[in-house]
Amino acid sequence: MAMYPIPRSRMKNNLSFKIVTAVILTGVFLALFSPAHAAEATPKAKKTHTQTHTGNYQNRNGNSRTFSSTTTRGAGEATRTGTATNQAGQTATHTADRTWGQTTGTGTVTSSTTGFNGATASRQGTTVKNADGSITGQGTITGTNGKTSTYAETTTRTATGTSTTGSITNASGQTATVNSQLNKTGPGEISRDTTVTGPNGKTADKEVATKINPDGTGTRVINVTKPDGTTETRTETFAVDTPPKGP
């Protein structure tokens, strides 16, 4: 997982921001700390259904990557596995597992992400549905350096999707805050805007707009604004394969 530089004079005071910003900018953030989405990722159906995404993208430097992910939902559990391969042949992987009890209103989440450089970050946590319908989650994130941070988040439903607010606190007590909005903007269209604010008040922002066509093909436009104000944009193309449901 690539790390973006922070001036040495500020590095000690912004350690948690450095880690979290690197995660969001490299695209791993949404895998580790995506909004709880308990309602989205914890199916009510007893039958199991599997969906596969495959695709590719090229960044502004001309470097290309291919990716593939498979999600299986059913019986109160959702599992996801994903693989990305860059043009050098290096591979990054992600696995996640969510469970949900409809009667207890509680669940668990575990995930692990290994970057192209072989370094691994992981997450373990629990989720609880509150009386007002919101969902709170908390747990730990172990970074690629082996150090552990704690996180807490709350997700509420909105008229068009969900809103999540949360924080990540490292072992030194430094805290970064996270705000994420997920909106369904039209048939097959979803947008997500995630902002990380560090202890020094600087922010990093990631906007993702996804559109899935009736034939299963789709595009995803990702805009990233770094703490120094510079921006980066890429467009992914992909295809969704949903096998026919059983009788």
Secondary structure as GFF3:
##gff-version 3
##sequence-region A 1 247
A	DSSP	alpha_helix	8	11	.	.	.	ID=ss1
A	DSSP	three_ten_helix	12	14	.	.	.	ID=ss2
A	DSSP	alpha_helix	15	25	.	.	.	ID=ss3
A	DSSP	alpha_helix	29	33	.	.	.	ID=ss4
A	DSSP	alpha_helix	38	41	.	.	.	ID=ss5
A	DSSP	beta_strand	49	58	.	.	.	ID=ss6
A	DSSP	beta_strand	64	74	.	.	.	ID=ss7
A	DSSP	beta_strand	77	86	.	.	.	ID=ss8
A	DSSP	beta_strand	91	101	.	.	.	ID=ss9
A	DSSP	beta_strand	106	114	.	.	.	ID=ss10
A	DSSP	beta_strand	120	129	.	.	.	ID=ss11
A	DSSP	beta_strand	135	142	.	.	.	ID=ss12
A	DSSP	beta_strand	148	157	.	.	.	ID=ss13
A	DSSP	beta_strand	161	169	.	.	.	ID=ss14
A	DSSP	beta_strand	175	186	.	.	.	ID=ss15
A	DSSP	beta_strand	189	197	.	.	.	ID=ss16
A	DSSP	beta_strand	203	212	.	.	.	ID=ss17
A	DSSP	beta_strand	217	225	.	.	.	ID=ss18
A	DSSP	beta_strand	231	241	.	.	.	ID=ss19
###
